[in-house]
């Protein structure tokens, strides 16, 4: 049997307002339909009881919840104590929502400096492929960027940066998952990508490609 190619789709800036047809739930239902997993980096101040169902559903299908700070601020402009507070407050609300302590951090704007690297007591997940869905690009451009990465041999073992709040992203994911499955990919969480490749994710380090 041919070995599957692994890729980790990651989605930032949720949770969104919970509805069964929200962009986040469309992404999650696509993952569920095909038996795949992804990693969701949540912003603490967006988490409330009304959108617990989204987070709980993601957890129920094997997705990973990560920490994307409380206010989505530039941590590079914050003190050590402020950085710690951003992460601790988000951890607390995620634990309340899904009963799980996040093990990974995505830095807002992917911005870091020596203070951030020394203070963030988690593995920090960057990306090897940026979908640029945040740049108000149409669905076909997002799809092309991911498929071009595959054609260039850059998608396997990559962390792919996406966002859960855009219609364009949800539509792109509905196309990309079955298409890439046909090309021999398997969609995994970031910790699973590390595990499959024999990598131990270390605190205070940044990861974009894990192999």
C-alpha positions in Angstrom: 0.0 0.0 0.0 1.3 3.4 -1.0 2.3 5.6 2.0 0.0 8.5 2.6 1.4 12.0 2.2 0.6 14.0 5.4 -0.5 17.7 5.6 -1.8 19.8 8.5 -4.5 22.3 7.7 -4.8 24.9 10.5 -7.5 27.4 10.9 -7.1 30.7 12.9 -9.3 33.3 14.5 -12.3 31.3 15.6 -14.7 30.4 17.0 -17.3 32.2 14.9 -20.9 32.6 15.8 -22.4 29.1 16.0 -24.8 28.1 13.3 -24.9 24.8 11.5 -24.2 26.5 8.2 -21.4 28.8 9.5 -18.1 28.8 7.6 -16.5 26.9 10.5 -19.2 24.2 10.6 -18.9 23.8 6.8 -15.2 23.2 7.3 -15.8 20.8 10.2 -18.5 18.9 8.3 -16.2 18.5 5.4 -13.5 17.1 7.6 -16.0 14.8 9.3 -17.4 13.6 5.9 -14.0 12.4 4.8 -12.7 11.3 8.2 -9.9 13.8 8.4 -8.6 16.2 11.1 -7.2 19.7 11.4 -6.0 22.1 14.1 -8.0 25.2 15.1 -6.3 28.1 16.9 -8.9 30.0 18.9 -8.9 33.6 20.1 -9.9 33.6 23.7 -12.1 36.7 23.8 -14.3 35.2 21.0 -15.1 32.1 23.1 -18.4 32.1 24.9 -21.1 29.5 25.7 -23.0 30.3 22.4 -20.1 28.9 20.3 -19.1 26.1 22.6 -21.0 23.7 20.2 -18.5 24.5 17.4 -15.5 23.8 19.6 -17.0 20.7 21.1 -17.9 19.3 17.6 -14.4 19.9 16.4 -13.1 18.0 19.4 -15.6 15.2 18.8 -14.2 14.5 15.3 -10.6 14.4 16.5 -9.5 18.0 15.7 -6.9 19.8 17.9 -7.6 23.1 19.7 -4.7 25.6 19.9 -4.2 28.9 21.6 -4.2 32.1 19.5 -4.0 34.5 22.4 -6.9 36.3 24.1 -7.1 39.6 22.1 -5.1 38.7 18.9 -2.6 41.4 19.6 1.0 41.7 18.5 2.8 39.9 21.3 6.0 41.6 20.2 4.6 44.8 21.6 3.7 43.3 25.0 5.6 42.8 28.2 6.5 39.3 29.6 3.6 39.5 32.0 1.2 40.7 29.3 2.2 37.8 27.0 1.7 35.3 29.8 -1.8 36.8 30.6 -2.8 36.6 26.9 -2.1 32.9 26.8 -3.3 32.0 30.3 -6.7 33.7 29.8 -7.2 31.8 26.5 -6.2 28.5 28.1 -8.7 29.0 30.9 -11.6 29.7 28.5 -10.7 26.8 26.2 -10.5 24.4 29.2 -14.0 25.6 30.2 -15.4 25.1 26.7 -14.0 21.7 25.9 -12.2 20.4 29.0 -8.9 20.3 27.2 -5.7 22.3 27.8 -4.3 23.6 24.5 -0.7 22.4 23.9 0.2 24.7 20.9 0.2 28.4 20.2 0.0 30.3 17.0 1.4 33.8 17.4 -0.9 36.5 16.0 0.4 37.9 12.7 3.1 35.2 13.1 5.1 37.9 14.8 7.9 37.0 17.2 11.0 38.4 18.9 13.4 37.3 21.6 11.0 38.1 24.4 8.2 36.2 22.8 10.3 33.2 22.1 11.6 33.1 25.6 8.2 33.7 27.2 5.8 31.5 25.3 6.0 28.2 27.1 4.5 26.2 24.2 5.6 25.0 20.8 4.7 27.8 18.3 3.2 26.8 15.1 4.0 29.0 12.0 3.3 27.7 8.5 5.1 26.4 5.5 2.2 27.2 3.1 0.1 30.4 3.6 -3.3 30.2 1.8 -3.5 34.0 2.0 -7.3 33.6 2.5 -7.0 36.6 4.8 -6.1 38.8 1.8 -9.7 38.9 0.5 -8.7 36.6 -2.4 -11.3 34.6 -4.3 -11.8 30.9 -3.7 -10.1 29.8 -7.0 -7.0 31.7 -6.0 -6.9 30.1 -2.6 -7.3 26.7 -4.2 -4.6 27.4 -6.8 -2.1 28.4 -4.2 -2.5 25.1 -2.3 -2.5 23.0 -5.5 0.6 24.9 -6.7 2.3 24.0 -3.4 1.5 20.3 -4.1 2.8 20.6 -7.7 6.0 22.1 -6.3 6.4 19.3 -3.8 5.9 21.8 -0.9 2.7 20.6 0.6 3.7 17.2 2.1 4.5 17.6 5.8 3.5 21.3 5.6 1.5 23.3 8.1 -1.0 25.2 6.0 -2.4 28.6 7.3 -6.1 29.2 6.8 -8.9 30.9 8.7 -12.3 29.6 9.7 -14.4 32.8 9.2 -14.3 33.2 5.4 -16.8 31.8 2.9 -14.0 31.6 0.3 -12.0 29.3 2.7 -15.0 27.0 3.5 -15.7 26.6 -0.2 -12.0 26.0 -1.0 -11.8 23.4 1.7 -14.9 21.6 0.3 -12.9 21.2 -2.9 -9.4 20.7 -1.6 -10.0 17.9 0.8 -11.5 15.3 -1.6 -9.1 16.5 -4.4 -6.0 16.0 -2.2 -7.3 12.8 -0.8 -7.4 11.5 -4.4 -3.8 12.5 -4.7 -2.8 10.4 -1.7 -2.9 12.9 1.1 -4.1 12.5 4.7 -5.1 15.5 6.7 -3.8 15.4 10.3 -3.5 17.6 13.3 -0.2 19.3 14.0 0.6 16.9 16.9 -0.2 13.9 14.8 2.0 15.3 12.0 4.8 15.5 14.5 4.1 12.0 15.9 4.0 10.4 12.5 7.4 12.0 11.6 9.0 11.1 14.9 9.4 14.8 15.9 8.9 16.0 19.5 7.4 19.5 19.5 9.5 21.6 21.9 8.5 24.6 23.9 10.0 28.0 22.8 10.5 26.8 19.2 8.7 27.7 16.0 7.5 25.0 13.5 6.2 25.5 9.9 7.1 22.2 8.3 7.4 19.1 10.4 9.3 16.2 9.0 
